[in-house]
Amino acid sequence: MQERGVPAKKLWRELREASEDDLHFRDGRILGSMCTEPLPIARLAHTMFLEANLGNPGYYKGTWRLERETLRILADLLHGKNLGGFTVSGATEGNITALWMARNTTRRKEIVAAKTAHFSVQKAADLLGMRLVEIPHDDEYRLDIDALRKAMTRDTAAVVAVAGTTELGQVDPIDAIGETCLDQAFLHVDAAFGGFVLPFLDKAKVPRWDFRIPGVSSLVLDAHKMGMATIPASHLLVREAKHFEGIAVESPYLTSVYQTSLLGTRNSAGVAAAYAAMRSLGRDGYRKIVAKCMKNTALIVDRAREAGIEPVVEPVMNIAAFPVRDIEGVQRALEKRGWRVSTSRTPPALRVVVMPHISAKAAAAFAEDLVAACRKLGT
Ligand SMILES: Cc1ncc(COP(=O)(O)O)c(C=O)c1O
């Protein structure tokens, strides 16, 4: 560290230069991220609550109220009653916390999840000294229910089901999984991505996936993905708040008696941002955003299909994957045209996430470049 402070002007230049080297959602070229440009009101809320710390809630009664209200809004959206919960930094923390609770309340050591579950479940198993039993997926890359029934043992603490898989946006058969888990194991639903998409799709097309299913014990959803809030903002909701007792630790020097969060000092700007996004948009606002993303996803899939490029599965959400022959080649060709896309492993494919920062015009231009790259490199 230098001895004297750097003048603000110079420092500002340094910061601006660093920011200029970053990619920005506002440029409308990123189709490889599950995050997006937050709503302006969420951005404002974030800066207003920068110094709040919900790790010490007695000092931050206003922020604490916002957190409770946010959880109430989400419980209503997810058909839950008297749920426990709190804001977490992301679904990784949410998944770890849920599995920690499951381990301590059941006193068992196994987690069962499909191979298509997010890698944060592997982190959780490792950190918690639990055994992860990975089971196959069905033809549509959703958890295979027969494999789950066979894999569950008396040592199964928890099952992780996904509502919106990272690679394809698929929804596991949560109704059937819930039936299998009821009174047998803790069922955690990872709705990191799908949590702010599924409630706003055409209800007739969406199978049950939330707290309407009696077997669902906990659920995580990220407001910093399709929730339009700032990073980090995610929510862990638990059907029975008593589950938190299993992970409670005394917090002697703070204004709370116990802490049940993995983190001590706890992000609170994200709490305010999530609250602001939800209050500002309402169901109607989210419905419009999701409809736009789905329309643009369909546009890309239709154009690709016309050129003979079939998606791995018909997209349920605003994620499409194309199993083209030269995945990295196409990815590089698109990057040269200014687009950022990612890849999936199961199955190997070019993965496109069509977030709210992608306009219809950008989606059409992207589809054209995708088709051209595939034609050049062979589909
Ligand atoms: C299904 C799923 N679960 C968990 C995560 C991890 O979320 P985070 O990066 O917010 O910790 C992701 C991230 O993409 C995800 O798609």
The ligand as an ORCA input file, in Angstrom:
! r2SCAN-3c Opt
* xyz 0 1
  C     -29.652    -23.822    -10.545
  C     -28.559    -23.008     -9.906
  N     -28.271    -23.196     -8.615
  C     -27.322    -22.509     -7.995
  C     -26.580    -21.538     -8.652
  C     -25.539    -20.748     -7.920
  O     -26.015    -19.470     -7.729
  P     -25.079    -18.291     -7.187
  O     -24.053    -18.089     -8.243
  O     -26.046    -17.163     -7.029
  O     -24.486    -18.718     -5.904
  C     -26.854    -21.306    -10.009
  C     -26.077    -20.313    -10.752
  O     -26.156    -20.157    -11.910
  C     -27.863    -22.055    -10.652
  O     -28.142    -21.890    -11.945
*
